Amino acid sequence: MSQKRTYFPPTTPQQRKLLFETWEATGSVTAACRKAHVGLGTFYYWKPRYDAEGYAGIESYEQKGPEKGFGHTSAEIEQKVIELRDLHADWGKQRIAAEVAKANNWVPLVSPNTVRRILEEAGLWKPDEMRPQKAPSKL
């Protein structure tokens, strides 16, 4: 069985500074990483920046991934979903998502689960009403 890898959370500017100060003082990457509580990969990730810009280069950290707010449904789409629900109370989340896509030349703008979330937030989604009722069993 393989050994689990240790998780190291994102480093702080103070950790990075301690990392490179210790490395300069001892000359040992392993000792510096141990003292700063970071992995070896972290040292080699920040080393090109440190070499190019010194301590100023390791002060800021740019998060990877999409910018904040990416993927949020626009207010126009949310309003359209609510309008469709008001007009057609018997439509479910998949039908509403399909109708929104149909109005946009069949390019999906919202997923069925996002439709459900929008309707829940608006107080228009009642899961018990959406499920078909089972007939009572006869014994």
C-alpha positions in Angstrom: 0.0 0.0 0.0 1.4 3.4 -0.9 2.1 6.0 1.7 -0.3 9.0 1.9 1.1 12.3 1.0 1.1 15.1 3.5 -1.1 18.1 2.8 0.5 21.4 3.1 -1.9 24.4 3.0 -0.9 27.5 1.0 2.1 29.3 2.4 2.1 32.7 4.0 4.6 35.4 3.1 6.2 35.0 6.5 6.7 31.2 5.8 8.3 31.9 2.4 10.6 34.6 3.9 11.6 32.2 6.7 12.1 29.5 4.0 14.6 31.5 2.0 16.4 33.1 5.0 17.0 29.6 6.4 18.1 28.3 3.0 20.6 31.2 2.7 21.9 30.6 6.2 22.3 26.9 6.1 22.6 26.1 2.4 20.3 23.1 2.9 16.9 23.0 1.1 15.7 20.1 3.3 16.5 21.9 6.5 14.9 25.2 5.3 11.7 23.3 4.3 11.5 21.5 7.6 11.9 24.8 9.6 9.3 26.7 7.5 6.9 23.7 7.5 6.6 23.5 3.7 7.3 20.8 1.1 10.3 20.6 -1.2 8.0 21.4 -4.1 7.1 24.7 -2.5 10.7 25.7 -2.3 11.3 24.9 -6.0 8.0 26.6 -6.9 9.1 29.9 -5.3 12.8 29.8 -6.1 12.6 31.3 -9.7 10.7 34.2 -8.3 13.1 34.6 -5.5 16.1 34.5 -7.9 14.5 37.1 -10.2 13.0 39.5 -7.6 14.4 38.7 -4.2 12.1 38.9 -1.2 9.7 41.2 -3.0 9.0 38.5 -5.5 7.7 36.1 -2.8 5.5 38.5 -0.9 2.4 38.2 -3.1 0.6 35.1 -4.1 -1.7 34.9 -7.1 -4.5 32.4 -6.7 -4.9 29.9 -9.6 -8.3 29.2 -11.1 -11.1 31.4 -12.4 -11.7 34.8 -11.0 -14.1 35.4 -8.2 -17.7 35.3 -9.3 -17.0 33.2 -12.4 -19.8 30.8 -13.1 -22.5 32.7 -11.4 -25.9 32.8 -13.2 -26.8 36.3 -14.4 -29.8 38.1 -13.1 -31.5 38.0 -16.5 -31.3 34.2 -16.7 -32.6 33.9 -13.1 -35.5 36.1 -14.0 -36.3 34.1 -17.1 -36.3 30.9 -15.1 -38.7 32.4 -12.6 -40.9 33.7 -15.3 -41.1 30.3 -17.0 -42.0 28.7 -13.7 -44.8 31.3 -13.1 -46.2 30.6 -16.6 -45.9 26.8 -16.5 -46.2 25.5 -12.9 -46.2 21.9 -14.1 -42.7 22.2 -15.8 -39.8 20.6 -14.0 -36.2 21.7 -13.8 -35.1 19.8 -17.0 -37.9 21.3 -19.1 -37.2 24.8 -17.9 -33.5 24.4 -18.6 -34.3 23.1 -22.1 -36.6 26.0 -22.8 -34.0 28.5 -21.7 -31.5 26.8 -24.0 -34.1 26.7 -26.9 -34.5 30.4 -26.6 -30.7 30.8 -26.9 -30.3 28.8 -30.2 -30.0 25.5 -28.2 -26.9 26.7 -26.3 -27.3 25.7 -22.7 -27.2 28.7 -20.3 -28.3 26.9 -17.1 -28.2 23.4 -15.9 -31.3 21.6 -14.4 -29.8 21.7 -10.9 -29.1 25.4 -11.2 -32.8 25.9 -12.2 -33.7 24.0 -9.0 -31.4 26.2 -6.9 -32.9 29.4 -8.4 -36.4 28.2 -7.8 -35.5 27.1 -4.2 -34.1 30.5 -3.5 -37.2 32.2 -4.9 -39.5 29.9 -2.8 -41.0 28.3 -5.9 -39.5 24.8 -5.6 -41.5 22.3 -3.5 -39.9 18.9 -4.0 -42.9 17.0 -2.6 -45.3 18.5 -5.2 -42.9 17.6 -8.0 -42.8 13.8 -7.3 -45.6 11.7 -8.7 -47.8 10.3 -6.0 -47.8 6.6 -5.6 -51.1 4.8 -5.5 -51.8 3.1 -2.1 -51.0 -0.5 -2.2 -53.9 -2.9 -1.8 -53.2 -5.8 0.6 
